[in-house]
Amino acid sequence: VTAALVGSDPLPACEGAVVWTYRYTACDGTTIADWTHTYTIDYSGGLTAPANTTSTVPCPADAVDPGQPADITDACGRTVSAVLVGSDPLPACEGDVVWTYRYTACDGTTTADWTHTYTIDYSGGLTAPANTTSTVPCPADATDPGAPADITDACGNTVSAVFVSNDAAPACEGDVVWTYQYTACDGSTADWTHTYTIDVPAFAIPYADGGSTVSCVAD
């Protein structure tokens, strides 16, 4: 008696059992005996994500979602798409921000991560307002001109100037420089100065020359 194929279970999407059944049938047409072969499908092929990538940007705001990496195939030839897992918090200035996407196999437990790492390296510098000058008549007039206006760095952050130093006032005439400094988040700086030129004005004798005649030397 030769066995004949009866059929098989539908294939599962991923894991499970598939039974193939063959049947022996006696000559009376009613006496039968089945033989089965059972496949237990246990996914164990793993996943291989694309190579991780990196890039360098000048500002935290540039560390945006790099987008989903390309689809891959699992060990059984099925297409697997990555989904976003999350990203690191943005630093205040410089540092690394890692975005992570994850591929998950059909078994729900086999995973492979892909990352894109942004290295934030501030390189925009600072541009201080134009330096200013003025002329005053007395050293005492060379007072603190006050902080210059706020500026923005290359990433749009507001930067305020702080007082650094001023020259000692001269006894009479000369220059007195007051210096304020802007500092970017990475420590780079730009100075702003106000220079007083002290120029004492000429003065005139308030009375006309005079004369008189006296009778004695003692007078």
C-alpha positions in Angstrom: 0.0 0.0 0.0 1.4 3.3 -1.0 0.7 6.5 1.0 -0.9 9.4 -0.8 -0.7 13.0 0.2 -3.8 14.3 1.9 -2.7 17.8 2.6 -0.9 20.2 4.9 -1.7 23.0 7.4 -1.6 26.6 6.2 1.8 28.2 6.6 2.0 30.6 9.5 3.1 34.1 9.1 6.2 33.5 11.2 6.4 30.7 13.8 4.2 27.7 14.6 3.6 24.1 13.5 2.9 22.8 10.0 1.6 19.2 9.7 1.9 17.3 6.4 -0.4 14.3 6.2 0.0 11.1 4.0 -2.7 8.4 4.0 -2.6 4.7 3.5 -5.8 3.2 2.2 -6.5 -0.5 2.1 -8.1 -2.2 -0.8 -11.5 -2.0 0.7 -11.4 1.7 0.3 -12.4 2.4 3.8 -9.6 1.2 6.0 -7.0 3.9 6.4 -3.9 4.9 8.4 -2.4 8.3 8.4 1.3 9.3 8.6 2.3 12.8 9.5 5.4 15.0 9.5 5.2 18.0 11.7 7.5 21.0 11.1 8.0 23.3 14.1 8.9 26.7 12.8 11.2 28.6 15.2 12.7 31.7 13.7 16.4 31.9 14.6 18.0 33.7 11.7 18.6 37.1 13.4 18.6 40.5 11.6 21.4 42.6 10.1 20.8 46.3 10.2 22.6 48.7 7.8 25.8 50.3 9.0 25.3 53.1 11.5 26.0 56.6 10.2 27.3 59.9 11.7 27.5 63.5 10.8 28.7 66.8 12.3 26.5 69.8 12.6 27.1 73.3 14.2 23.8 73.7 16.2 21.6 71.5 18.4 18.6 72.4 16.2 20.3 70.8 13.2 20.3 67.3 14.9 16.9 66.5 13.4 15.4 63.1 12.7 17.6 61.6 10.0 14.7 59.6 8.6 14.0 55.9 8.4 16.8 53.7 7.1 16.3 51.3 4.2 14.2 48.2 4.6 16.1 44.9 5.1 15.2 41.2 4.7 15.2 38.6 7.4 16.8 35.2 7.1 13.6 33.9 5.5 13.5 36.6 2.8 10.7 38.7 4.4 10.9 42.5 4.2 11.5 44.2 7.6 11.1 48.0 8.1 12.7 50.0 10.9 10.6 52.1 13.3 11.8 55.0 15.3 12.7 54.2 18.9 13.8 57.7 20.1 16.6 60.2 20.4 18.9 61.7 23.0 17.9 65.0 24.5 19.5 68.0 22.8 22.5 69.5 24.6 22.6 73.2 25.4 25.6 73.7 23.1 27.9 70.9 22.0 27.8 67.1 22.3 26.4 64.0 20.7 22.8 63.2 19.8 21.9 59.7 18.8 18.8 58.8 16.9 17.8 55.1 17.0 15.6 53.1 14.6 14.8 49.4 15.3 14.1 46.4 13.1 12.0 43.7 14.6 11.7 40.2 13.2 8.3 38.4 12.9 8.9 36.6 16.2 8.7 39.9 18.0 11.8 39.3 20.0 14.6 39.3 17.5 15.8 42.9 16.9 18.6 45.0 15.4 19.1 48.7 15.9 20.4 51.3 13.5 21.7 54.6 14.7 22.6 58.0 13.3 24.9 60.0 15.6 25.1 63.8 15.3 28.2 65.4 16.7 27.3 69.0 17.5 30.4 71.2 17.2 29.6 74.9 17.4 31.7 76.7 14.8 29.8 79.9 14.0 31.8 82.4 16.1 30.4 85.7 17.3 30.1 89.1 15.7 30.2 92.0 18.2 28.7 95.4 17.3 31.1 98.0 15.9 33.4 99.6 18.4 32.5 103.1 19.4 34.5 106.3 20.3 33.9 109.6 21.9 35.9 112.7 23.0 35.5 114.1 26.5 37.2 117.1 28.1 38.1 115.6 31.5 39.4 112.2 32.7 36.4 112.0 35.1 34.1 112.0 32.1 35.5 108.6 30.8 32.9 106.7 32.7 31.5 103.2 32.0 29.6 103.5 28.7 27.3 100.6 29.7 27.0 97.1 28.1 26.4 97.1 24.4 23.2 95.5 22.9 22.7 91.7 23.0 23.6 89.8 19.9 22.7 86.3 18.6 25.1 83.5 17.9 25.2 81.4 14.7 22.5 79.1 16.2 20.1 82.0 17.1 20.9 82.1 20.8 20.9 85.4 22.6 24.4 86.4 23.9 24.9 89.3 26.4 28.2 91.1 26.9 29.8 91.4 30.3 32.3 93.9 31.5 35.9 92.8 31.2 38.2 95.8 32.0 38.9 99.5 31.5 42.1 101.5 31.3 43.1 103.8 34.2 42.2 107.4 33.6 45.3 109.6 32.7 46.3 112.6 34.7 45.3 114.9 31.9 44.9 113.8 28.3 45.0 110.4 26.6 42.8 107.5 25.7 40.7 105.3 28.0 39.3 102.0 26.6 36.4 100.2 28.2 36.0 96.5 27.1 33.0 94.3 27.2 33.1 90.7 26.0 30.5 88.3 24.4 31.0 84.6 25.1 29.4 81.8 23.0 28.3 78.6 24.5 31.5 76.8 23.4 33.7 79.5 25.1 34.6 81.4 22.0 34.5 85.2 22.5 34.2 88.5 20.8 35.1 91.9 22.4 33.4 95.3 22.1 35.2 98.4 23.1 34.4 102.1 23.7 37.4 104.4 23.5 37.3 107.8 25.2 39.7 110.4 23.9 40.4 112.9 26.7 41.2 116.3 25.1 41.3 119.2 27.6 40.1 122.3 25.7 42.2 125.5 25.5 41.3 128.3 28.0 41.5 132.1 27.7 42.6 134.6 30.4 39.3 136.3 31.4 40.8 139.9 31.8 42.6 142.2 29.5 46.2 143.2 30.2 46.4 146.2 32.5 49.0 148.8 33.8 49.5 151.5 36.3 52.1 154.1 37.4 53.4 154.2 41.0 55.8 156.6 42.8 58.0 154.1 44.7 59.7 150.8 44.1 57.9 149.4 47.1 54.6 150.2 45.4 
